[in-house]
Amino acid sequence: HSVFAHYASKADFKNRPMLLSPFEHPSVVEAAKRYFGDAVVTVTETHGGRCDPEALAKILKERSFALVSMMAADNESGVIQPWKEVAEICRKTDTRFLCDAAQWIGKESSKNLGQIGFITASAHKFCGPKGCGFLVVPKSADDFRGLVGGEQENGMRAGTVDYPSIAALIVAFEESENRIRDSGSIETRLKWRQNFEKKVQQRLPGTKFVGSESERLWNTVFMIAPKGSNDRWVRRLDRAGFEVSTGSACSTRKNEPSQTLGAIGFSAEESRRAVRISSGWETTETDWNALADALESIYNEMMSDSAGTAVIQL
C-alpha cells in the first residue's frame, strides 16, 4: 500500500498509469485499484501461466508508467514469472519495479532479488510468524516515504516495530536460505513433484496440470481433476489424511473462477475441478507417493459411483 500510495500521489508520477501482470495476488490488485483507480493497465499476453516479457516491454516503450508490479512466482500455480527480465526492462526504461516475492522466498534463493527494485515478502511463507513481513526499498528510491504517520526509518514506516516477530522472521529467513543452499535439495524435491504428476497423469486420465509447460516452484501443484467438483476431492482427501485446497486462501470466499485459471484460459467448469497442492521442506517422497495412491483410490470410487447410477427415462 505504501509503495502504491507514494507513486500515485507523487507529482512526477501522478498522471501516469500503473502496469500489472495478469497473475498478481488480490492484495496487490486491490491496492493498485485503490490508489490508481482506472489508471491500472494489465498485460494480457501470456503463455502457460507466464507473463510475456516482450509484450510488457512493448507496452513500456509506448507509454510511461509510474510503476510495474509482478510477482516472482504465482501463488496458486507456482509458475515462475519472468521477474528478472522485467526488472531489467524497467531499469532500461527508468520505471519503478515492485516484485511480490511472497511465494519465492523460502523456496528459491533470494540472492538476486536485492538488485531489482521494491520487494515484498511474508514471514509465514518461510516458516516465520504470521502477520509479519518486510519491504525492501532500493537505494535509488531515496525519495520514498510511507503512509501517513510517524517518521520512523527516515519516514519510510510509521509506528513501533514488533521486535520479537522481526527477530523470528530473520531466523526463519536465514534457516530457509541455508536449506536452499544445500546442493541438490531443490533438485531432489522437484523430481519428487514431477514423478508425482507423472503417476497422477497415468492413473487419472484427463488430469491437467496448470502451468505444466512453464518452469514452476518445486513445492506447488495446481491440477484440474478429470472428474468431480474440487470440494468433493478436498473432503475425500481430508478423510484420507491429506490437506489440500481448491485454490489460494485469499480467494476462499469468492464464487468466481480463480484469477490465475481465468488468465490462462481455463473455463469456469474446469475451475470447479481445480485442486491445489502445496508441500514443505518436511514433505518426503513417500508423502508424494501416498498422495498419488489416495488420488487414484478416490478417482476409482468416483468412477464406480458413476457406473452404478441408473438413468430411467419415463
Short mmCIF file of the C-alpha atoms (twelve columns), coordinates in Angstrom:
data_MODEL
# 
_entry.id   MODEL 
# 
loop_
_atom_site.group_PDB 
_atom_site.id 
_atom_site.type_symbol 
_atom_site.label_atom_id 
_atom_site.label_alt_id 
_atom_site.label_comp_id 
_atom_site.label_asym_id 
_atom_site.label_seq_id 
_atom_site.Cartn_x 
_atom_site.Cartn_y 
_atom_site.Cartn_z 
_atom_site.pdbx_PDB_model_num 
ATOM 1   C CA . HIS A 1   0.000   0.000   0.000   1 
ATOM 2   C CA . SER A 2   2.741   2.465   0.936   1 
ATOM 3   C CA . VAL A 3   4.575   1.986   -2.385  1 
ATOM 4   C CA . PHE A 4   1.421   2.400   -4.475  1 
ATOM 5   C CA . ALA A 5   0.211   5.368   -2.427  1 
ATOM 6   C CA . HIS A 6   3.583   7.091   -2.781  1 
ATOM 7   C CA . TYR A 7   3.829   6.858   -6.569  1 
ATOM 8   C CA . ALA A 8   0.135   7.534   -7.157  1 
ATOM 9   C CA . SER A 9   0.436   10.865  -5.349  1 
ATOM 10  C CA . LYS A 10  3.981   11.966  -6.173  1 
ATOM 11  C CA . ALA A 11  3.991   14.937  -8.559  1 
ATOM 12  C CA . ASP A 12  6.444   13.385  -11.052 1 
ATOM 13  C CA . PHE A 13  4.302   10.224  -11.349 1 
ATOM 14  C CA . LYS A 14  0.795   11.472  -10.512 1 
ATOM 15  C CA . ASN A 15  -0.676  11.304  -14.011 1 
ATOM 16  C CA . ARG A 16  0.994   8.060   -15.039 1 
ATOM 17  C CA . PRO A 17  -0.823  4.690   -15.001 1 
ATOM 18  C CA . MET A 18  0.371   1.524   -13.279 1 
ATOM 19  C CA . LEU A 19  1.169   -1.734  -15.097 1 
ATOM 20  C CA . LEU A 20  0.299   -5.153  -13.649 1 
ATOM 21  C CA . SER A 21  0.850   -8.728  -14.746 1 
ATOM 22  C CA . PRO A 22  -2.451  -10.678 -15.025 1 
ATOM 23  C CA . PHE A 23  -1.437  -13.064 -12.231 1 
ATOM 24  C CA . GLU A 24  -0.974  -10.669 -9.321  1 
ATOM 25  C CA . HIS A 25  -2.176  -11.527 -5.824  1 
ATOM 26  C CA . PRO A 26  -5.543  -9.970  -4.816  1 
ATOM 27  C CA . SER A 27  -3.773  -7.853  -2.195  1 
ATOM 28  C CA . VAL A 28  -1.725  -6.244  -4.963  1 
ATOM 29  C CA . VAL A 29  -4.614  -5.889  -7.411  1 
ATOM 30  C CA . GLU A 30  -6.936  -4.294  -4.853  1 
ATOM 31  C CA . ALA A 31  -4.217  -1.906  -3.619  1 
ATOM 32  C CA . ALA A 32  -3.475  -0.884  -7.220  1 
ATOM 33  C CA . LYS A 33  -7.151  -0.137  -7.861  1 
ATOM 34  C CA . ARG A 34  -7.415  1.829   -4.647  1 
ATOM 35  C CA . TYR A 35  -4.571  4.211   -5.426  1 
ATOM 36  C CA . PHE A 36  -4.530  4.267   -9.240  1 
ATOM 37  C CA . GLY A 37  -8.231  3.742   -9.922  1 
ATOM 38  C CA . ASP A 38  -8.952  3.298   -13.623 1 
ATOM 39  C CA . ALA A 39  -5.300  4.004   -14.465 1 
ATOM 40  C CA . VAL A 40  -4.337  0.352   -13.974 1 
ATOM 41  C CA . VAL A 41  -3.200  -1.463  -17.132 1 
ATOM 42  C CA . THR A 42  -2.924  -5.267  -17.186 1 
ATOM 43  C CA . VAL A 43  -0.662  -7.203  -19.553 1 
ATOM 44  C CA . THR A 44  -2.864  -9.715  -21.387 1 
ATOM 45  C CA . GLU A 45  -0.239  -11.639 -23.377 1 
ATOM 46  C CA . THR A 46  0.671   -14.837 -21.530 1 
ATOM 47  C CA . HIS A 47  1.861   -18.362 -22.250 1 
ATOM 48  C CA . GLY A 48  1.499   -21.331 -19.932 1 
ATOM 49  C CA . GLY A 49  0.604   -19.169 -16.953 1 
ATOM 50  C CA . ARG A 50  3.607   -16.921 -17.522 1 
ATOM 51  C CA . CYS A 51  3.518   -13.244 -18.439 1 
ATOM 52  C CA . ASP A 52  5.150   -12.389 -21.778 1 
ATOM 53  C CA . PRO A 53  8.096   -10.049 -21.035 1 
ATOM 54  C CA . GLU A 54  8.297   -8.928  -24.689 1 
ATOM 55  C CA . ALA A 55  4.684   -7.784  -24.588 1 
ATOM 56  C CA . LEU A 56  5.376   -5.896  -21.372 1 
ATOM 57  C CA . ALA A 57  8.472   -4.286  -22.902 1 
ATOM 58  C CA . LYS A 58  6.407   -3.141  -25.888 1 
ATOM 59  C CA . ILE A 59  3.841   -1.508  -23.601 1 
ATOM 60  C CA . LEU A 60  6.570   0.311   -21.661 1 
ATOM 61  C CA . LYS A 61  8.023   1.680   -24.898 1 
ATOM 62  C CA . GLU A 62  4.649   3.068   -25.951 1 
ATOM 63  C CA . ARG A 63  3.651   4.654   -22.622 1 
ATOM 64  C CA . SER A 64  5.242   5.989   -19.474 1 
ATOM 65  C CA . PHE A 65  4.206   4.232   -16.265 1 
ATOM 66  C CA . ALA A 66  4.605   5.189   -12.623 1 
ATOM 67  C CA . LEU A 67  5.172   1.624   -11.526 1 
ATOM 68  C CA . VAL A 68  5.250   -2.001  -12.715 1 
ATOM 69  C CA . SER A 69  4.249   -4.832  -10.382 1 
ATOM 70  C CA . MET A 70  4.956   -8.518  -10.994 1 
ATOM 71  C CA . MET A 71  5.118   -11.435 -8.592  1 
ATOM 72  C CA . ALA A 72  8.157   -13.712 -8.626  1 
ATOM 73  C CA . ALA A 73  6.106   -16.932 -8.563  1 
ATOM 74  C CA . ASP A 74  2.367   -17.479 -8.841  1 
ATOM 75  C CA . ASN A 75  0.686   -18.168 -5.504  1 
ATOM 76  C CA . GLU A 76  -1.704  -20.746 -6.998  1 
ATOM 77  C CA . SER A 77  0.130   -22.485 -9.833  1 
ATOM 78  C CA . GLY A 78  3.735   -21.992 -8.700  1 
ATOM 79  C CA . VAL A 79  4.654   -20.769 -12.211 1 
ATOM 80  C CA . ILE A 80  7.827   -18.703 -12.060 1 
ATOM 81  C CA . GLN A 81  7.276   -15.309 -13.662 1 
ATOM 82  C CA . PRO A 82  9.957   -13.505 -15.720 1 
ATOM 83  C CA . TRP A 83  10.758  -11.083 -12.914 1 
ATOM 84  C CA . LYS A 84  14.446  -10.879 -13.756 1 
ATOM 85  C CA . GLU A 85  13.760  -9.926  -17.383 1 
ATOM 86  C CA . VAL A 86  11.067  -7.446  -16.368 1 
ATOM 87  C CA . ALA A 87  13.315  -5.862  -13.757 1 
ATOM 88  C CA . GLU A 88  15.932  -5.280  -16.467 1 
ATOM 89  C CA . ILE A 89  13.318  -3.838  -18.828 1 
ATOM 90  C CA . CYS A 90  12.185  -1.463  -16.080 1 
ATOM 91  C CA . ARG A 91  15.770  -0.424  -15.414 1 
ATOM 92  C CA . LYS A 92  16.327  0.447   -19.075 1 
ATOM 93  C CA . THR A 93  13.086  2.433   -19.275 1 
ATOM 94  C CA . ASP A 94  13.633  4.130   -15.905 1 
ATOM 95  C CA . THR A 95  10.425  2.627   -14.487 1 
ATOM 96  C CA . ARG A 96  9.936   1.742   -10.833 1 
ATOM 97  C CA . PHE A 97  9.510   -2.028  -10.292 1 
ATOM 98  C CA . LEU A 98  7.837   -3.868  -7.408  1 
ATOM 99  C CA . CYS A 99  8.166   -7.639  -7.014  1 
ATOM 100 C CA . ASP A 100 5.853   -9.646  -4.766  1 
ATOM 101 C CA . ALA A 101 8.274   -12.368 -3.644  1 
ATOM 102 C CA . ALA A 102 5.988   -13.988 -1.049  1 
ATOM 103 C CA . GLN A 103 5.930   -17.341 -2.836  1 
ATOM 104 C CA . TRP A 104 9.564   -17.186 -3.949  1 
ATOM 105 C CA . ILE A 105 11.395  -16.609 -0.694  1 
ATOM 106 C CA . GLY A 106 11.705  -19.827 1.259   1 
ATOM 107 C CA . LYS A 107 11.501  -21.937 -1.920  1 
ATOM 108 C CA . GLU A 108 14.220  -20.415 -4.117  1 
ATOM 109 C CA . SER A 109 17.345  -18.368 -3.430  1 
ATOM 110 C CA . SER A 110 16.889  -14.659 -2.731  1 
ATOM 111 C CA . LYS A 111 20.413  -13.963 -3.995  1 
ATOM 112 C CA . ASN A 112 19.470  -11.748 -6.970  1 
ATOM 113 C CA . LEU A 113 16.301  -10.201 -5.578  1 
ATOM 114 C CA . GLY A 114 18.039  -7.338  -3.811  1 
ATOM 115 C CA . GLN A 115 19.108  -5.677  -7.056  1 
ATOM 116 C CA . ILE A 116 15.761  -5.382  -8.836  1 
ATOM 117 C CA . GLY A 117 13.673  -2.763  -7.015  1 
ATOM 118 C CA . PHE A 118 10.988  -2.882  -4.336  1 
ATOM 119 C CA . ILE A 119 10.455  -6.360  -2.858  1 
ATOM 120 C CA . THR A 120 7.720   -7.579  -0.531  1 
ATOM 121 C CA . ALA A 121 7.551   -10.868 1.372   1 
ATOM 122 C CA . SER A 122 5.567   -12.528 4.181   1 
ATOM 123 C CA . ALA A 123 7.300   -14.377 7.026   1 
ATOM 124 C CA . HIS A 124 4.738   -17.179 7.310   1 
ATOM 125 C CA . LYS A 125 5.655   -18.334 3.801   1 
ATOM 126 C CA . PHE A 126 9.100   -19.384 5.040   1 
ATOM 127 C CA . CYS A 127 8.058   -20.721 8.470   1 
ATOM 128 C CA . GLY A 128 8.232   -17.362 10.237  1 
ATOM 129 C CA . PRO A 129 5.499   -15.733 12.363  1 
ATOM 130 C CA . LYS A 130 2.144   -14.806 10.847  1 
ATOM 131 C CA . GLY A 131 1.329   -11.131 10.420  1 
ATOM 132 C CA . CYS A 132 4.938   -10.124 9.835   1 
ATOM 133 C CA . GLY A 133 6.728   -9.326  6.588   1 
ATOM 134 C CA . PHE A 134 9.163   -6.940  5.010   1 
ATOM 135 C CA . LEU A 135 9.530   -4.354  2.270   1 
ATOM 136 C CA . VAL A 136 12.913  -3.869  0.614   1 
ATOM 137 C CA . VAL A 137 13.354  -0.313  -0.650  1 
ATOM 138 C CA . PRO A 138 16.037  0.181   -3.340  1 
ATOM 139 C CA . LYS A 139 18.709  2.822   -2.806  1 
ATOM 140 C CA . SER A 140 17.561  4.552   -5.992  1 
ATOM 141 C CA . ALA A 141 14.219  5.349   -4.314  1 
ATOM 142 C CA . ASP A 142 15.746  7.780   -1.822  1 
ATOM 143 C CA . ASP A 143 12.606  9.946   -2.096  1 
ATOM 144 C CA . PHE A 144 10.296  7.156   -0.938  1 
ATOM 145 C CA . ARG A 145 8.060   7.876   2.031   1 
ATOM 146 C CA . GLY A 146 5.493   5.610   3.687   1 
ATOM 147 C CA . LEU A 147 1.849   6.231   4.512   1 
ATOM 148 C CA . VAL A 148 0.772   8.960   6.920   1 
ATOM 149 C CA . GLY A 149 2.229   8.559   10.397  1 
ATOM 150 C CA . GLY A 150 5.449   8.963   12.317  1 
ATOM 151 C CA . GLU A 151 8.912   9.482   10.872  1 
ATOM 152 C CA . GLN A 152 10.495  6.163   11.875  1 
ATOM 153 C CA . GLU A 153 13.127  4.799   9.484   1 
ATOM 154 C CA . ASN A 154 13.521  8.169   7.732   1 
ATOM 155 C CA . GLY A 155 9.812   8.443   7.102   1 
ATOM 156 C CA . MET A 156 9.546   5.083   5.342   1 
ATOM 157 C CA . ARG A 157 7.488   3.432   8.090   1 
ATOM 158 C CA . ALA A 158 5.352   4.678   10.961  1 
ATOM 159 C CA . GLY A 159 4.809   3.035   14.341  1 
ATOM 160 C CA . THR A 160 6.677   0.934   16.876  1 
ATOM 161 C CA . VAL A 161 8.026   -2.326  15.489  1 
ATOM 162 C CA . ASP A 162 7.114   -5.824  16.724  1 
ATOM 163 C CA . TYR A 163 10.681  -6.801  17.568  1 
ATOM 164 C CA . PRO A 164 10.012  -10.464 18.592  1 
ATOM 165 C CA . SER A 165 8.308   -11.131 15.251  1 
ATOM 166 C CA . ILE A 166 11.079  -9.398  13.324  1 
ATOM 167 C CA . ALA A 167 13.764  -11.396 15.156  1 
ATOM 168 C CA . ALA A 168 11.851  -14.620 14.416  1 
ATOM 169 C CA . LEU A 169 11.479  -13.568 10.762  1 
ATOM 170 C CA . ILE A 170 15.252  -13.135 10.450  1 
ATOM 171 C CA . VAL A 171 15.970  -16.546 11.977  1 
ATOM 172 C CA . ALA A 172 13.394  -18.237 9.711   1 
ATOM 173 C CA . PHE A 173 14.766  -16.437 6.657   1 
ATOM 174 C CA . GLU A 174 18.362  -17.476 7.401   1 
ATOM 175 C CA . GLU A 175 17.279  -21.071 8.012   1 
ATOM 176 C CA . SER A 176 15.359  -21.221 4.718   1 
ATOM 177 C CA . GLU A 177 18.321  -19.782 2.810   1 
ATOM 178 C CA . ASN A 178 20.618  -22.399 4.358   1 
ATOM 179 C CA . ARG A 179 18.274  -25.161 3.214   1 
ATOM 180 C CA . ILE A 180 18.167  -23.758 -0.295  1 
ATOM 181 C CA . ARG A 181 21.965  -23.549 -0.447  1 
ATOM 182 C CA . ASP A 182 22.167  -27.267 0.328   1 
ATOM 183 C CA . SER A 183 23.216  -28.601 -3.075  1 
ATOM 184 C CA . GLY A 184 20.677  -30.957 -4.564  1 
ATOM 185 C CA . SER A 185 17.882  -30.260 -2.072  1 
ATOM 186 C CA . ILE A 186 15.684  -28.368 -4.518  1 
ATOM 187 C CA . GLU A 187 16.521  -30.642 -7.459  1 
ATOM 188 C CA . THR A 188 15.542  -33.696 -5.416  1 
ATOM 189 C CA . ARG A 189 12.233  -32.219 -4.325  1 
ATOM 190 C CA . LEU A 190 11.478  -31.026 -7.842  1 
ATOM 191 C CA . LYS A 191 11.974  -34.596 -9.081  1 
ATOM 192 C CA . TRP A 192 9.541   -35.875 -6.431  1 
ATOM 193 C CA . ARG A 193 6.889   -33.434 -7.635  1 
ATOM 194 C CA . GLN A 194 7.487   -34.303 -11.282 1 
ATOM 195 C CA . ASN A 195 7.242   -38.050 -10.574 1 
ATOM 196 C CA . PHE A 196 4.017   -37.439 -8.656  1 
ATOM 197 C CA . GLU A 197 2.499   -35.631 -11.629 1 
ATOM 198 C CA . LYS A 198 3.507   -38.438 -13.991 1 
ATOM 199 C CA . LYS A 199 1.827   -41.013 -11.763 1 
ATOM 200 C CA . VAL A 200 -1.350  -38.954 -11.465 1 
ATOM 201 C CA . GLN A 201 -1.435  -38.395 -15.230 1 
ATOM 202 C CA . GLN A 202 -1.221  -42.151 -15.794 1 
ATOM 203 C CA . ARG A 203 -3.711  -43.153 -13.095 1 
ATOM 204 C CA . LEU A 204 -6.240  -40.334 -13.572 1 
ATOM 205 C CA . PRO A 205 -6.607  -39.946 -17.370 1 
ATOM 206 C CA . GLY A 206 -7.587  -36.437 -18.398 1 
ATOM 207 C CA . THR A 207 -5.926  -34.663 -15.484 1 
ATOM 208 C CA . LYS A 208 -4.419  -31.294 -16.400 1 
ATOM 209 C CA . PHE A 209 -1.623  -29.527 -14.552 1 
ATOM 210 C CA . VAL A 210 -1.780  -25.743 -14.598 1 
ATOM 211 C CA . GLY A 211 1.408   -24.213 -15.990 1 
ATOM 212 C CA . SER A 212 2.876   -27.605 -16.896 1 
ATOM 213 C CA . GLU A 213 4.693   -26.103 -19.895 1 
ATOM 214 C CA . SER A 214 6.397   -23.475 -17.721 1 
ATOM 215 C CA . GLU A 215 9.052   -23.575 -15.016 1 
ATOM 216 C CA . ARG A 216 7.386   -23.877 -11.608 1 
ATOM 217 C CA . LEU A 217 8.301   -23.971 -7.942  1 
ATOM 218 C CA . TRP A 218 9.211   -27.416 -6.653  1 
ATOM 219 C CA . ASN A 219 6.508   -27.454 -3.978  1 
ATOM 220 C CA . THR A 220 3.325   -26.495 -5.863  1 
ATOM 221 C CA . VAL A 221 0.823   -28.481 -7.938  1 
ATOM 222 C CA . PHE A 222 -2.386  -26.936 -9.291  1 
ATOM 223 C CA . MET A 223 -4.347  -29.653 -11.066 1 
ATOM 224 C CA . ILE A 224 -7.646  -29.843 -12.910 1 
ATOM 225 C CA . ALA A 225 -9.178  -33.168 -11.891 1 
ATOM 226 C CA . PRO A 226 -10.805 -35.165 -14.707 1 
ATOM 227 C CA . LYS A 227 -13.987 -35.702 -12.703 1 
ATOM 228 C CA . GLY A 228 -15.836 -34.427 -9.646  1 
ATOM 229 C CA . SER A 229 -16.014 -30.995 -8.040  1 
ATOM 230 C CA . ASN A 230 -12.954 -29.747 -6.184  1 
ATOM 231 C CA . ASP A 231 -14.976 -29.649 -2.953  1 
ATOM 232 C CA . ARG A 232 -15.537 -33.416 -3.226  1 
ATOM 233 C CA . TRP A 233 -11.836 -34.000 -3.760  1 
ATOM 234 C CA . VAL A 234 -10.904 -31.829 -0.778  1 
ATOM 235 C CA . ARG A 235 -13.360 -33.611 1.540   1 
ATOM 236 C CA . ARG A 236 -12.337 -37.113 0.485   1 
ATOM 237 C CA . LEU A 237 -8.629  -36.326 0.655   1 
ATOM 238 C CA . ASP A 238 -9.130  -34.802 4.091   1 
ATOM 239 C CA . ARG A 239 -10.677 -38.068 5.276   1 
ATOM 240 C CA . ALA A 240 -7.650  -39.857 3.815   1 
ATOM 241 C CA . GLY A 241 -5.300  -37.648 5.834   1 
ATOM 242 C CA . PHE A 242 -4.246  -35.091 3.201   1 
ATOM 243 C CA . GLU A 243 -4.797  -31.334 3.449   1 
ATOM 244 C CA . VAL A 244 -5.262  -29.744 0.026   1 
ATOM 245 C CA . SER A 245 -7.338  -26.785 -1.163  1 
ATOM 246 C CA . THR A 246 -9.456  -25.550 -4.056  1 
ATOM 247 C CA . GLY A 247 -7.154  -22.575 -4.566  1 
ATOM 248 C CA . SER A 248 -5.327  -19.905 -2.609  1 
ATOM 249 C CA . ALA A 249 -6.640  -18.914 0.816   1 
ATOM 250 C CA . CYS A 250 -7.137  -15.315 -0.316  1 
ATOM 251 C CA . SER A 251 -9.872  -16.407 -2.743  1 
ATOM 252 C CA . THR A 252 -11.655 -18.882 -0.443  1 
ATOM 253 C CA . ARG A 253 -14.961 -16.990 -0.231  1 
ATOM 254 C CA . LYS A 254 -15.083 -15.893 -3.872  1 
ATOM 255 C CA . ASN A 255 -17.531 -17.625 -6.184  1 
ATOM 256 C CA . GLU A 256 -15.925 -16.605 -9.462  1 
ATOM 257 C CA . PRO A 257 -13.199 -18.748 -11.097 1 
ATOM 258 C CA . SER A 258 -9.605  -18.356 -9.974  1 
ATOM 259 C CA . GLN A 259 -7.933  -15.295 -11.489 1 
ATOM 260 C CA . THR A 260 -4.936  -17.435 -12.434 1 
ATOM 261 C CA . LEU A 261 -7.067  -20.023 -14.230 1 
ATOM 262 C CA . GLY A 262 -9.095  -17.352 -15.989 1 
ATOM 263 C CA . ALA A 263 -5.968  -15.543 -17.217 1 
ATOM 264 C CA . ILE A 264 -4.569  -18.796 -18.616 1 
ATOM 265 C CA . GLY A 265 -7.810  -19.640 -20.387 1 
ATOM 266 C CA . PHE A 266 -9.424  -22.366 -18.309 1 
ATOM 267 C CA . SER A 267 -13.214 -22.393 -18.309 1 
ATOM 268 C CA . ALA A 268 -15.428 -21.843 -15.271 1 
ATOM 269 C CA . GLU A 269 -16.370 -25.531 -15.387 1 
ATOM 270 C CA . GLU A 270 -12.706 -26.574 -15.314 1 
ATOM 271 C CA . SER A 271 -12.055 -24.159 -12.450 1 
ATOM 272 C CA . ARG A 272 -14.630 -26.001 -10.367 1 
ATOM 273 C CA . ARG A 273 -12.439 -29.115 -10.660 1 
ATOM 274 C CA . ALA A 274 -9.223  -27.353 -9.617  1 
ATOM 275 C CA . VAL A 275 -7.239  -28.768 -6.692  1 
ATOM 276 C CA . ARG A 276 -4.169  -27.049 -5.284  1 
ATOM 277 C CA . ILE A 277 -1.426  -28.989 -3.507  1 
ATOM 278 C CA . SER A 278 1.488   -27.468 -1.591  1 
ATOM 279 C CA . SER A 279 4.393   -29.302 0.019   1 
ATOM 280 C CA . GLY A 280 7.002   -28.154 2.501   1 
ATOM 281 C CA . TRP A 281 10.590  -28.952 3.398   1 
ATOM 282 C CA . GLU A 282 9.334   -31.713 5.692   1 
ATOM 283 C CA . THR A 283 7.379   -33.398 2.863   1 
ATOM 284 C CA . THR A 284 9.007   -36.648 1.732   1 
ATOM 285 C CA . GLU A 285 8.926   -38.707 -1.442  1 
ATOM 286 C CA . THR A 286 6.824   -41.225 0.491   1 
ATOM 287 C CA . ASP A 287 4.255   -38.490 1.161   1 
ATOM 288 C CA . TRP A 288 4.020   -37.657 -2.566  1 
ATOM 289 C CA . ASN A 289 3.582   -41.355 -3.426  1 
ATOM 290 C CA . ALA A 290 0.904   -41.793 -0.763  1 
ATOM 291 C CA . LEU A 291 -0.997  -38.801 -2.130  1 
ATOM 292 C CA . ALA A 292 -0.860  -40.245 -5.654  1 
ATOM 293 C CA . ASP A 293 -2.283  -43.515 -4.302  1 
ATOM 294 C CA . ALA A 294 -5.073  -41.635 -2.484  1 
ATOM 295 C CA . LEU A 295 -5.990  -39.673 -5.614  1 
ATOM 296 C CA . GLU A 296 -6.178  -42.898 -7.610  1 
ATOM 297 C CA . SER A 297 -8.346  -44.563 -4.981  1 
ATOM 298 C CA . ILE A 298 -10.764 -41.622 -4.837  1 
ATOM 299 C CA . TYR A 299 -10.905 -41.418 -8.637  1 
ATOM 300 C CA . ASN A 300 -11.800 -45.119 -8.858  1 
ATOM 301 C CA . GLU A 301 -14.515 -44.588 -6.251  1 
ATOM 302 C CA . MET A 302 -15.971 -41.724 -8.285  1 
ATOM 303 C CA . MET A 303 -15.889 -43.797 -11.460 1 
ATOM 304 C CA . SER A 304 -17.584 -46.657 -9.642  1 
ATOM 305 C CA . ASP A 305 -20.248 -44.308 -8.264  1 
ATOM 306 C CA . SER A 306 -20.956 -43.018 -11.764 1 
ATOM 307 C CA . ALA A 307 -21.142 -46.527 -13.234 1 
ATOM 308 C CA . GLY A 308 -23.627 -47.575 -10.572 1 
ATOM 309 C CA . THR A 309 -26.032 -44.712 -11.230 1 
ATOM 310 C CA . ALA A 310 -29.054 -45.816 -13.222 1 
ATOM 311 C CA . VAL A 311 -30.831 -43.389 -15.525 1 
ATOM 312 C CA . ILE A 312 -34.507 -44.213 -16.183 1 
ATOM 313 C CA . GLN A 313 -36.345 -42.454 -18.973 1 
ATOM 314 C CA . LEU A 314 -40.055 -42.111 -18.434 1 
# 
